[in-house]
Amino acid sequence: KSKAKRFSRDEPGKTFKDIAGSDNAKKDLTEIVDYLKHPEFYQRLGAKLPRGLLMVGPPGTGKTLMARAVAGEADVPFFSISGSEFIEMFVGVGASRVRNMFEEARKESPSIIFIDELDAIGRSRGAGVGGGHDEREQTLNQILSEMDGFSPHETVVVIAATNRPDVLDPALLRPGRFDRKVTLDRPHKQAREKILEIHTKAMPLADDVDLAAVARRTVGFSGADLENLANEAALFAGRDDSKVVRMKHFDMARDKVLMGAKREQNLSD
Ligand code: ATP
């Protein structure tokens, strides 16, 4: 376990084209992409880069994907870590991982740091059960001090994702920290159809497949649910020994994904 990677570093791969819908979020992020591409140009103008950006939205709406796409569009390295990894870590380990990651990102600037599940470490201090979350608090403090310590020529943007912005420590939202919010919503009908198109691109579809109809029948599905649905449809086709994926496979897949979602809901409340 001690040899586990401290954080992951990816070459950019995703772009805005891989994301259907979320047009407002893309528009907001274009400014940051442009800055990351031409930092000197902006710095000469005296423009400062927004340091931290909070990506807010329900599970599976593409927060991680969107952060990756910002890196891809700007063609800069992407460093990521997840808040949930810090739970049950020894005191000091979380803070040192954060320090290392920021150091690497600075070295390779312009770059992006992505912190998934920020709420796992960024909960309001003192709100924990039983208190004494030393580790979590140290990790959070390290993130804050790293963000405060950026110098103007260091072109590093920190993007954090959460589906619980309401529980975040207010210290995280102060100016110079995560002071910008980008919201991702569950996709509306047209976006659902486009998401289905993206995730069935490599599938041989039968002529009877009507993705617009599938989109109409999947109100409330997230992008991740739709990706899952497309894959389940292909699996049903395989089980049917069919060389193409038919509409009935999409219908079966929809029922299966819906059942799964219902089961999860029953478990959690
Ligand atoms: P979580 O909160 O559960 O971490 P998330 O919001 O970070 O989820 P992602 O992990 O980015 O969501 O999304 C999961 C997958 O769902 C993506 O890798 C992508 O394949 C698909 N997906 C989600 N939204 C979209 C979208 N708008 N367009 C295309 N694919 C999408």
Residues whose N, C-alpha, C, O or C-beta is under 5 A from the ligand:
A	BS01	ATP	D18 I19 A20 P58 P59 G60 T61 G62 K63 T64 L65 I195 G223 A224 E227
